[in-house]
Each structure stands twice: as structure tokens, then as C-alpha cells.
Amino acid sequence: MESAYAHVKDRLHNRRFTVANNTQGLSGTGTVFHYLVEEFAITSTYQGGRIRTGHQVGRVTGPDTIELLYHCITNDGEMLAGCSRGRVGVDEAGRTTLHFVWGWLSGAQGGGESSYVEAEAAGAMSEQVE
């Protein structure tokens, strides 16, 4: 069963992502997502920008698709939760990309689309040095 999900695991496991486009959402400049994948299960933590701390839990649903539940606390003390369905891709530079259609379940209304790109390795290395 894991071989059907190998592409997603290879592209997400222990990788960090930043926002490429999220005009309707809460995450933005400075928000970093760190994903872990074990078989079909996905977890992540995220913070930065307007988000004090957040978590995601989800599953791989196909060779390049995932679904997630997420919740966070903002720097202003708001608590929000939502769900999303996403597609894992690769850009022209070889970086992993994520594209989501999402909606709020609690704390806010509405939804939208957002996209993320794998953080540069050099940036991750400088974070570890500091």
C-alpha cells in the first residue's frame, strides 16, 4: 500500500514550505510549514507571520493528492480550524509545490485556494546555524 503513496512521501517528508499565493487565507509571508509523512499519515506544524502556532493532520488520498485538517492560534489569540484538499506537484526548478482548496470549519467563514513552495535549502541551513 505504501508504494502508491511513495511520491507524496518523497516530496513532503521532513520538508519545509512557504506561501507562494494565499490572498484569502491567514498564512502569509513568514509562515513556514514543516511536514512529516509516515505511510499514508501526514502531520505538520506551522508558525510565523500572523500565526503563533498551528498543526495539521491528514492523509494521502492518491498518488499526488492529500487532505488535511488544520488548526491554529493567531498572534491576536484567535483560534481557527479548517480543512483542505491538495495536490502535490513540482515546479520548473524542481521544488515541490502544494496547491489547496480550503475552507474554515471554526473561528472564521469562507475559504479559498492557496499555493505553497518548498523552502530553499540554503534558508533552512541558515535557520539551523542561528
C-alpha positions as MATLAB code, in Angstrom:
seq = 'MESAYAHVKDRLHNRRFTVANNTQGLSGTGTVFHYLVEEFAITSTYQGGRIRTGHQVGRVTGPDTIELLYHCITNDGEMLAGCSRGRVGVDEAGRTTLHFVWGWLSGAQGGGESSYVEAEAAGAMSEQVE';
ca = [
       0.000    0.000    0.000;
       2.848    2.437    0.749;
       4.186    2.274   -2.820;
       1.018    4.018   -4.060;
       1.903    6.935   -1.768;
       5.677    6.971   -2.297;
       5.629   10.104   -4.490;
       3.858   12.160   -1.835;
       6.120   10.878    0.929;
       9.247   11.601   -1.128;
       8.021   15.144   -1.855;
       6.727   16.075    1.634;
       8.521   14.130    4.342;
      10.700   16.344    6.545;
      10.441   19.282    4.133;
       9.520   22.904    4.795;
       7.207   25.067    2.709;
       6.463   28.778    2.417;
       3.479   30.597    0.976;
       3.524   31.259   -2.763;
      -0.057   32.602   -3.003;
      -2.752   32.839   -0.331;
      -4.630   36.109   -0.783;
      -7.763   34.902    1.058;
      -6.077   32.950    3.867;
      -4.325   33.560    7.142;
      -0.865   32.176    6.354;
       1.431   34.541    4.502;
       4.918   35.998    4.418;
       6.923   34.448    7.228;
       4.714   31.380    7.704;
       6.662   28.112    7.442;
       5.103   24.632    7.324;
       7.128   21.527    8.277;
       5.633   18.209    7.074;
       6.210   14.626    8.212;
       4.778   11.575    6.420;
       4.507    8.021    7.748;
       2.906    5.609    5.264;
      -0.369    7.400    4.383;
      -0.495    9.640    7.506;
       0.610   13.286    7.314;
       1.360   15.662   10.189;
       2.788   19.150   10.191;
       3.478   22.150   12.349;
       3.423   25.740   11.173;
       4.104   29.202   12.532;
       5.215   32.653   11.542;
       3.618   35.746   10.142;
       0.186   36.151   11.772;
       0.229   32.575   13.139;
       1.634   31.910   16.610;
       1.364   28.121   16.258;
      -0.570   25.641   14.170;
      -0.866   21.935   13.425;
      -2.147   19.793   10.590;
      -3.143   16.160   10.416;
      -4.170   14.409    7.247;
      -3.752   11.566    4.845;
      -2.528   10.761    1.389;
      -5.560   10.126   -0.835;
      -3.855    9.324   -4.148;
      -0.532    9.352   -5.994;
      -0.372   13.178   -5.800;
      -3.339   14.184   -3.617;
      -3.781   14.810    0.093;
      -6.441   16.033    2.510;
      -5.779   17.875    5.756;
      -7.469   19.179    8.871;
      -5.722   22.182   10.415;
      -5.984   24.438   13.447;
      -4.012   27.396   14.723;
      -3.795   30.199   17.233;
      -3.013   33.633   15.828;
      -0.771   36.269   17.378;
      -4.013   38.060   18.365;
      -5.276   34.994   20.290;
      -7.858   33.843   17.737;
      -8.361   30.075   17.457;
      -9.260   28.829   13.951;
      -9.789   25.436   12.311;
     -10.395   24.246    8.771;
      -9.977   21.545    6.157;
      -8.352   21.326    2.735;
      -7.796   19.090   -0.254;
      -4.484   19.440   -2.037;
      -2.312   18.398   -4.937;
       1.443   17.795   -4.716;
       3.455   18.934   -7.742;
       6.901   20.004   -8.903;
       7.859   23.403  -10.361;
      10.345   24.120  -13.159;
      13.173   24.494  -10.606;
      12.492   21.004   -9.203;
      10.962   22.268   -5.948;
       7.877   20.583   -4.514;
       4.687   22.627   -4.788;
       1.357   22.317   -2.977;
      -1.980   23.657   -4.194;
      -5.000   23.593   -1.868;
      -8.705   24.295   -1.965;
      -9.686   25.001    1.630;
     -12.428   26.182    3.943;
     -12.863   27.243    7.532;
     -14.741   24.976    9.945;
     -14.488   27.104   13.105;
     -13.487   30.647   14.044;
     -13.978   32.122   10.561;
     -16.148   31.703    7.482;
     -15.411   31.155    3.820;
     -12.444   29.600    2.118;
     -10.319   29.828   -0.954;
      -7.311   28.484   -2.784;
      -3.676   28.704   -1.796;
      -0.322   27.513   -3.042;
       2.997   26.794   -1.352;
       6.529   26.070   -2.497;
       9.332   24.116   -0.897;
      11.644   26.399    1.072;
      15.147   26.872   -0.279;
      17.696   24.521    1.285;
      20.063   27.442    1.940;
      17.375   29.169    4.018;
      16.796   26.013    6.036;
      20.547   25.692    6.630;
      20.880   29.276    7.868;
      17.950   28.726   10.276;
      19.787   25.752   11.765;
      23.006   27.752   12.246;
      21.342   30.640   14.150;
];
